[in-house]
Amino acid sequence: MSSLAHFYDSGEQARNKGHFLNLVMLARVDGTVSWQENQLLQRVARKLSLTDEQVEEIFTHPEDYPMIPPVTREERYERFIQLIQLLVADGQSDRQEEKLVKRLGVALGFTPEKIDEKFPIILEHLRKGMTRDDVIRAVMK
């Protein structure tokens, strides 16, 4: 059983851990976590201020971490963009991974129609190498 420390996380910490869990689930959906996916996961973990112990706990006990959607529109888009970044991190994606990203997009508060509209735009911008801020500005119009 995991530690009880995560039950006392702040709202932001809990949201960050839930988001990281979603990224881990997406990376694992095809049965393996590629080197590229692992590198992105490590960068995101640092950005979310997760310790190595917290990352290990999430990998080991994913069932203990619910998805808590972010509050602001920009944070929701940022998380959705990170999901798509992970989707294409290893240079390949499949229908199962795309379905999971879209399902997680709904959990973030987007409608299926909005996901269908924004998903290809985000994907195109990421493939062009645009920065996160530029992608967010493009999709929040």
N, C-alpha and C positions, 0 to 999 in steps of 0.2 A: 504494500500500500504506500502511496506517496505521502509526503509530509503534509501537515496541515497549514503550513505557512501560506500557501496560495489562497486559502480561505480569507486571509486578512489583507489581501492586496487592495490597493486603492482602485477606484473605478477605471482609471486610465491604465494601470498595470494589468488589470484583468482583461481589458479590451486588447491590450498589446499581446498578451499571452494567447488569447483566443484567436487573434489574427495570425499569430505565428503558427498556431496549431493548424489553421486552415492551409497555410502555405506548406506545412509538413505533410498534411493529408494529400494535397495536390501533388507534391513531389513523389509521394509513395504510390500514387494511384496506378502506375504502370509496373509496380513491383520492385523498382529500384530507384535510388536517389543518385542521379548522375553527379559527376564532379562539378559541372556547371551549376546544377541546381543547389548542390551543397554550398558552393561559394556564395550564391545569391542568398541562401538561407542564413549564412553566417553574417553577411553584410546587413541584412534586415534585422537580425537579432541584435547586432551592435546598435543599429539606428533606434531600435525599440528599447535600448538599455537593458536587455536581458542578459543575465549572467550565464556563464557556461553551465552552472548547476541547474538554472531554470530551463535552459535549452534541453539539457539531458532529461530533466523531469518531464518535459512536454513530449519528447521522443519516447520515453519509457511508459508514461501513463497518460496517453492522449485523452482518455475517457474522463479525466478529471478537469478538463478545461473547456467550458462552454464558449460558444461564439457570442460575443457581446458587441453589437455594431457600434461604430463610432457615432458621435453626435452631429458633427458638422458635415456639411455637403462635401467640402474639400477633403476631409479625412476619409469619407466614404469613397470618393474617387481615387484618392491615393492608395487605399487598400485594394480597390478593384484593379488598379493599374499594376500593383505589385503581384497580384494573382496572375495577371496576364504575362508579366515579365517572367515569372517562374514557369508558366506554361511553355514559353518559347526558349527558356534558358539553355536547354540542351539541343536546340536546333530542330526539334521535332515535337509534334503534338498529335494527339489522336482524339477521336470523338469522345471517349470516356473522360479524358482530361478536360476537354472543352465543356462537357456537360456539368462537370463538377465546378468549374469556374463560374458558369452561368448560375448554377444552384447557389453558390456562395454569394454571387452578386445579388440575388434575390434576398438572401439573408442579410446583406448589407443595406437593404432598403430600396434597391432598384427594381423597377417593374421589368418583366420579361421584354416588353417592347423597348424600354430604354437600354437594356442590355444588348438587344439585337441591333440597336442603332449605334451605340457607343463602342461595342466590342471591336468591330473591324477598324474603326477610326484609331482606337488605342493601339491595336496590333500594327497597323500601318506606320504610325508615328514611332513606335518602339523599334520596328525593323529599320526605320530611317536613322535611328540613333539619336532621336530627340531627347532632351533632358526631361526629367520628371516634371519640373515646373512648366516646361513648354507643353507637355502632354496634358497636364491638368488644365492649363489655360485653354487648350484647344477643345477639350471635351466639356468644359463647364460653360461654354458659350450658350 
